[in-house]
Amino acid sequence: MTPPHQRRLLTFAVAGAGGLGFVLLGLPLPLLLGPMAACLIAALLGARMQDAGALGTFMRTFLGVAVGSSITPGSVQHLPDFALSLLFVPVFIALIGAVGYPLLRFGFGFNHPTAWYGAMPGGLQDMLVFGEEAGGDVRALSLIHATRVLVIVTVAPLLMVAYWGVDLAQAPGRPALDTDPVQIALMVIAGLAGWKIAERVGLFGASILGPMILTAALSLTGVITTRPPAEIIWAAQFFIGIAVGVKYAGITWRELRVDVGAGVLYACLLALISLAFFELVYLTGVAPALDAFLAFLPGGQAEMVVIAIIAGADLAYVVSHHLLRIIIVILLAPVVARMMKR
């Protein structure tokens, strides 16, 4: 067995090469999609890789800090404007379940808990825990959800560039040299403290939601007055790309054919449903097209936050929809699963 630190060094080298390649080719989101693609290819070729562990989780905290720092007294005043759009979220989830569960249960032959929690667009870790407790196949669940995120996060930037002309190569913030060092220190503290406090109280998505809540409080009181510098957001992208790509490590041909195949088809159906809701929300005039698009794409929470930050979308609007989606799934998915089983 290769020691974990050697597998991690190999992973960083592969991810770095992928990011550099995407930069040289001028592709969108090079520091997110490059490491993701490179780690995926290396995994399919049999490379033994390792995720970034606690360092990767810590880097995710800056996404929560970025969202929290964008919540100002002015943005809070607009929260009631989201109400109509948020009403679509429960319907959105119900339709996803109605389409995804039969596909995975009868189309691909997964057992009930694997099909149900594989179809639920919640947080990856939460769905794995619920699925394992219910007797589901944890490896299949991991691959289905990782593939869902991979497909959506890969396709979304291409659509954004093609239809809206979004410049995804722009810096996601000011350079670190132009940012007050005291503000950077406060954001680092808020990210670490928010993560650990949220983890202690058992909050789902602790590494993002904890820092977001704490930073929002500091932003509303005027303590934090800026967003994380571009270099930190770029680093967070890099580690998120690694986290998605390494989930394919050790994959077999059967898993590639069945689990990943199911994830790809499921992600395509999800994209069609998301586009229908995006069009519906946009036509009601509730939100700009780009914001609605990002709010109703069920990619991973961290990945969608990264894309929203770089695209210059309304973070409060986008994150509130993803947060509501995850809360509904976490609260109701186990209840509905038991009802269906009976």
N, C-alpha and C positions, 0 to 999 in steps of 0.2 A: 504494500500500500504506500502510495506517495504521501509524505507528510503534508498536513494542511497548509503550512506556510509556503511550501514549494508549489502546491496547486494554486494558492492565492497569487503568488508572484507570476505564475504562468497566465493566470486570468487577467491580471493587470497589464501584462505585456500584450496579450491578444486584444484586450479592449483598447489599449493605447494605439495599437496599429490600426484598429478599425476606425477610431476617431480621427486619426491623422489621414487615413485614406479618404474618409468622407469630406474632410476639410479640403484636401487637394482636389477632389472631384467637384467641389462646390455644391454638394448635396445639402438639403435642408436638415436642420437640427443635427449637425455632425457629431456633437459630443453626447447625444442621446442615442440616435439611431446607429451610429458607427460602432460603438461598443456592443450594442444589442445584437447587431448583425454579425459582428466578428465572433462574439461568444457563442452565438447560435451555430454558426458554421463550424467552429472548432469543436463544439459538443457533438455535432452530427458526425464529425470525423473521428470521434472517439477520445478527444482530449479530456483529461481529468481536471476539472476546474473546481474552484471554491468561491463562494460569495465573499463579500467584503466584511461580513460579520458586524460587530458593533460600530466600526468606522462607517460602514455603509448606512447603517441606521441613523447614526449621528448626522450624516450629511443630509438625510431626508428632513431633519428638523428645520433646516433653513428654508425649505419650501413652506412649512407652516409659519415661519417667521415672516417670509415674504408676503403671504396672504394676510397675516395679522397686522403687519405694518401698513397695508393698504386700507385697513378699516379705520376710517377717520370719522369725526362727527358729521362731516358732509355726506359720506357714503352711508352712514347709518340712517340718515333721513330718507334715503331712497329704498330702504328695505321693504316697506309696504308695497312698493311698486312691483316687487317680485311675486306677490301673493298669487295672482292669476296664473302665472307661469308655473309656480310650484304645485298648483292643483293638478297639473298634467302628470306629475311624477308618479303617483300611485297607479294611475292608468297605464303608464309606460311600463312599470314593473310587472303589472298583471299580464300585459300582452306579451312581454318577454318570457315570462314563465309559461304561458299558454302555448307558445311556439317552441321554446327551448326544451322543456321537459319531454314532450312526446318525441322530439328529434333524438335526444340522447337515450331515452328509455327504450323506444321501439325501433328507431332507425339504427342505433349503434349497439343496442343490447346491454347497456349498463344497468346495474341493479337500481332499485328505487332511490336510496340515499345518494348514490353517485350522480344519477341523472338529475335529481332535484337540486342538489347543492352545486352541481356543475352548471345548471341553467340559471341560478340566481346571480344577478349582477352586483354582488356585495364585495366586501374586501376579501382578498385572497386568503389571508390568515384565518379570518373568521369562518369562511366557508370550509376551509380545511379542518378546523376544529369541530364544527358542527357535523360535517360529513363523516369524520372519523368516529365521533361518538355514536352516530347513527348506523355505523357499519359500512360506510362507503369506502371506495378505493381511493386512498389519499394520493397516491402517485398519479392516477388518472385525473383526479380533481386538479392537482397542481398543473399538469400539462394542459388541460382544457382551459383553465383560467389564464395561464401564462400565454397560451396561443391567442386567446381572445384579446388580451392586452397588446400582444405583439402585432397582430393584424391591424387593430384599430389605431394604435399609435404610429404605425408605419403609413397607413393609408391617409389618415387625417391631415398630416402636413402637406401631402401631395395635393389634396383637394383644396386646402387653404391657399396654397401658392397658385394653383390653376384658376380658381374661381374668384378669389378676393385679392390676389396679388400680394399676399402678406409676405413681408421680408423676414423670414425665419433665421436669417444669418445675422440680424442685428444684435447688438449687445443687450442683454436682459437687464441692464441697469448701469449706473455710473461706475467708472473704474474704482478700484479699492484706494488708489492714491488720492482720489478726489472725495473720498468719504471720511468723515470725522472718525478717528480711531476710537474715540469714546463710544460713538454709536455702534461701531462694529463690535466692540467688547460687550456692550449691552445686548446686542442681538445674539451673540454667542451664548451669553449667560441665559437669556430668555429661551433659546432653543434647547439647551441642555436641561435647564430647570423644568421647563414645561414638559419635556419628554419624560423625565424621571417622575415628576409628580403625577402625570397622567397614567404612567405605567403602574405606579403604586396604587392608584384608585381603581385600576382595571378598565380605563377608558379605551374603547376600540380605536385603532389608528393612532395610538399614543404618540408616535414619533412625529406626526404631523399636526394632529388636533391639539395636543397639549401646548406645543410652542405657538400655534395659531391663537389659542385663547389667551395665553399669557401676554403675547406680543400685542394683541388687539387691545388688551387692558392698558398696556404701557403706551400704545399709540394714542388711544382716546384721552389719556391723561397728559399727553405731550412729552413723555419721557423719551420715547423712540419717535424720531421724526423723519426717518428715511428707510428705504428698503435695502436689503443686502446687496453688496456690490456685485458686479457682473461676474467676477472671477469665482465667487462662492456659488452662484447659480449654475455656472458652467460645471463646476466640480460636482454639484449635486446631480446634474444630468448624467455625468459620467458614471457615477455609482448606481444610479437607477437603471441605466442601460445594462450594466453588469448584472444587476439583480434579476432582470428579466431573462437575459441570455443564458445564465448558468443554470436555470431551472431545467434546461434540456440536457444537462450533463448525465452521462450514463444511459441515454435513451436507446431503446431497442427498436428493431424494425417493426415489430408488432405495435409498440407504443406510437411510433411515428405514423403508422398506417391508421390505427384506430383512434387513439387519444388525440393526437395532433390533427388528424383528419376531421374528427368531430369538432375540435376547437376552431378550425378554419371555417368549416361550413356554418357553425353556430355564430361565429363573428360576422360572417357575411350577412346572415339573417338579421343579426342585431343592428348592423349598419343600416340596412333597409328600414327597419323599424325606427331607428334614431332619426334618419333623414325625414321620415313621415312626420314625426313629432316636431322636428326642427322647423319644417315648413309650416306646420299648424301654428306653432308659437310665433313664428316670424309674421305670418299673415294676420295674426291678432294685433300686431304692433306693440307687443309687450317688451320685446328686446331687439337689439340690432341682430342682424343675421349671424355674424361671427360669434357673438356671445351665446346665442341660442344653439348654434351648432356645437360648440364646446360643452355646453351644459347638458346636452342630451346624448353625448357619446359615452357609452359605458366602458371607458378604458379604466386603467388603474387610477386611483385618486392622485398618487404622486405624479404619474405621467401626464395626466390632464392638467394638473396645476403647472407643471413645467411649460407645457405648450401654451397655456393661457397667459403665463407671465411673459413669454417671449413674443407672443402675438399682440400683446398690449390689450387684452380683453379685460372686461370688468370682472375682477377676481371675486368680489363679493357675490355677484350674480352667479358665476360659474360654480364656485365652491359650494354655495348654499344648495344648489340642485344636487350635486354629487353627495353632499353630506346627508340631505334628506333621503336620497335613494339608499344609501348604505344603512341609515338608521331604520328605515322601513324594512329592509331585507333582514337585518339582524334581529329585529323584534318579532317579525311575523313569519319568516321562513321556517324556523323549527316548529312553530305551532301548526302551520299549514301542512308541513311534511308529516306530522303525526296524524293529522286528520285524514290525509290522503291514504296513509298506510292502513288505518282502521277501515 
